[in-house]
Amino acid sequence: MQRMTAKATSSSTWDEDVLKADGPVLVDFWAAWCGPCRMVAPVLDQIQSENPDKITVLKLNVDENPDLAMKYQITSIPAMKVFNKGEVETTIIGAKPKFALENDLAAYLA
């Protein structure tokens, strides 16, 4: 089994982890009961481990952090948002294969 490389974030660490981060941060909004979320998790871990100096991948459990899910208008999961300098730059909805996610993230992975 692959070790999870994506780190968890929460309401209490959000500002430090995401808004004040150096460089782009992809936040995976997910929940334990969400099948597609479980499918996309290892792909995000792979992207993180292959691009450690280009993008940071964090996971946010929407059930445990409903305030942030509401603030960022998460209505369906998995939803991934790329934050840069505290602003949302890219939103990706739904589970996708690795090549499609890498396509969506090309600007950050180049």
N, C-alpha and C positions, 0 to 999 in steps of 0.2 A: 504494500500500500504506500502511495506517495505521501510524503510528509507535507502538511499544509504550510505554505510559505506566506500566504496572505495573513496579515495581522488583523485582529479585531479592533474596532474603534467603537466608541459609545458617546452618549451625550456629554459625559464628564471629561472625555479626552478629545472631543471633536475639534475644538479651536486649535489646540496644539498639533494634533495629528493631521488635520485637513486644511483649515483656514490659514495657518501660519507655516505650512510646509514649504520647503524649498523644492521647486519643481512640481510637475504634475502628479496628482494623486487620483487614482481611480477608486471610487467607492462602490462596492458591490452591495446593494440593498437586497437583503435576502431574508428568508425565514426557514426554520428547520422542517416545516411541513411541505415546503415547496420543492417538488420533483425537479423542475427545470433549473432551480437554483443549485441543487446538488450536482446536476450535469455540468453546469458552467464553472463550478468552483475549481475542479482540477485544471481546467483550461486557463483560468485566471492565475492559478498558482504557477503554471508553466510559463506564462507570459512574464510574470513577476521574476521567476528564477532566471529566465533568459535575458531580462532587461533590467537588472537590479539598479543600474545607475541612471536609467531613463525615466522610469515610472514607478510609483509606489502603489501597490494594490492593498486596499483595506476592505474589511467586510463589516457591514453594519446590520445587525439583526433588527428588523423592523418591529418585531413583536416586543423586544426589550427596549426599543428607543422610538416609541410612536411619535414623540415630539419632532424628531428629525425627519421621519418619514412624512409627516404632515407638512413640515416647513418646505421640503423639497418636492412636494406634490407627488409622492410615490403612490400610484394607484394600481400598478401591476408589477409583479416581480417575476424573475429577476430584473432589476433595473440597475444600470451602471452609469455613474456620472463621473466625468473627469473634471476635477477642480484644478485651477491654476491660479495662484495668487489669491485664493479665497473665493474665486468666481467659478460658476459652472460653465465650462467651455463646450462639453460634448455630453450628450445623453444617448445611451444605448439601451433599448428595451428588448427583453426576451433572451433566451439562451440561443447562442450561435456557435457554429464550429470555430475552431481556432483561427483558421485563415480569414474568416469573416470578421472576427474580433480584431485581429491584427490589421486588417484593412481599415476598420473603423478607427483604430488607434495609430495609424501610420504616421500621422504628424508628430506623435510623441515618441515613437519607437525608432524613427529615422536616425 
